[in-house]
Amino acid sequence: TRALTAIETFFWTFCDDYLELVKERAYGTNGQSGQGSAAAALREAIDVLLRLFAPFIPFATEEVWSWTHEASIHTAPWPQTNAPAGRTGLLPLVSEALISIRRAKTDAKASQKTEVRSATLHGPAQLKLAADDLKAVGRIAQLNFVEAEQVSVTDIVLAEQAEA
């Protein structure tokens, strides 16, 4: 049960945050190199998620796996991590930033599609790697970065606020 809970938790974070984050890149908004990178990462993520869910939903995962693979998912190797021990990755940091951006728009009673004139992103240097994707998903024209231990987004100026 704990394994399934952990997998489901990651799955919903992946759907809520990562898919939203790479959507613009996957559609080719930033050029073909970005599109290829996003497509490759999404394919890898789907393969890993299918293998993780296979023991719990064997028939559905076998069917989806068969769309792109010859052999059974149940004979595929178990996913392995390439991350160094103790490293949590970029997704949790980006998720925190997305929550801050969404909260600012909600607090302003604005649509999540509202353009943002400018915002300041605070966080570890690693978070800067996702700045372009955060700009795209948050519809942020100018995103300033300040290195900090904690992730936050401040000084958010919505387009509607600038016009008012």
N, C-alpha and C positions, 0 to 999 in steps of 0.2 A: 504494500500500500504506500509506503514512504517513497519507493522508487517511482511509482506512477504519479504521485503528488509532485515530486520534483520535476518529472518530465512535463507534466501538464503546466506547471508554473512557468517553466522555460518556454513552452509552446505558446502560451498566451502573451508572454513578454515579447517573444519573437514576432507574433502577429500584430500586437498593438504598437510596438515601437520599431523593430527592425524593418518590417515590411513597409511601414510608413516612411521610414528614414530613407530607404534605398529606392523607393518608387520612382522618383524623378530621374535618378540615374539609370534605372532599369529601362525606362521609356526612351532613353537616349537624349535627354534634355541637355546633358553636359558633354555630349560627344560620344563617339563609338568606343573609345578606350574605357570610359566610365561605364558604359552600357555592358561591355563584355565582362568587366570586373563584377558588376552587380549580378549579372546572369549566372556567372560561375559560382559566386558565393551562395546565391539562392538555390542553385541545383545541389550544391554540397550540403546545405542546411536541410533541404527536403530529404535527401538520402539519409542523413544522420537521424532526423526526426522519425522517418519511417522505420529505421532499424531499432530505435529506442521504443517505439510504440508496438512493434511486431509481437512481442510476447503477450501483450494485453489485448490487441485487436488483430489477431493473426490473419483472418480472411481479407479484411479491408486493406491492410498493409500489403499483403501478397498481391492483390489486384493492382493497386497503384504502382507497386514496384515493377510489375510485369510490363507496364507501359514503356519503361525505359531500360529494362535489364532482361537478360536471357535467363539467368539462373534464379532460383528461389531466394526470397529475402531471408528465409530461415537458414540458408547456408552461407549467407554473406557474413563477413567478419564484423565483430562488435565494434562500434565506433571508438576511436582512440583520440585523446586530446594531444595537440601539439604545444599547448601553452605551458610555460614554465610553472612549476609548483608555486601556489600562492597567488598567481596572477589571475585576476578576475576578468580581464578583458575590457574592451571599450563599451560594450552594450550597456552595462549598468550605469556607466557615466552618462552616456547619451540619453538613456531613459530618464535619468534625473533632470537633465537639461530640457527634454521634451515636456516633462511634467510642469516645469516652471513656465515654459512658453505657453502651454495650454492653459495653465492656471491664470496667467496674466490676462489672456484673452477672455476667459470665463469671468474673471472678476470685473472686467470692463464691460461685461454683457455684450461682447462682440462675438461674431462667428469665428470658428477656427480657421476659416478661409480669409479672414481679415489680414490685409498686408501690414507688415511691421516696418516702419521707417528705419528704426535702429534699435539695437539691444546690445548689452554687454554680457558676455559669457565668462563666468569665473569657473576655474577648475584646473585639474592637473594638465601638464603639457600634452599628455597623450590625447586629451579631449580635442585638441586643436585639429587632429587628424580628421575629425568628423564635421568640421566647421562648415564645409560646403553643403554637406547633406542636411545639416541643421538649418542652414539658411534656406534651402529649398523647401523643406517640410514646414518650417515655421513662416515661410513667405517673408523672410527678413531681408531687406535691402542692404543694410550695413550691420555686420556683426563684429563687434570689437571683442578681443580676447584678453583676459587678465589671468595670469597663472595664480592659482590658489589651491589649497588642499581640498576644500569643499566645493561641490558643484552648485552653481546658482546662476540664474539669469536675472539681471537687473537693468534698470534704466530703459525699460521697454517703452517705445513710443509707437503706438498704433497709428496707422495712416488716418483713421477717422479722428483721432485726438489731435493730430497735427493740423487738420483742416478746420477743426472747431475753433 
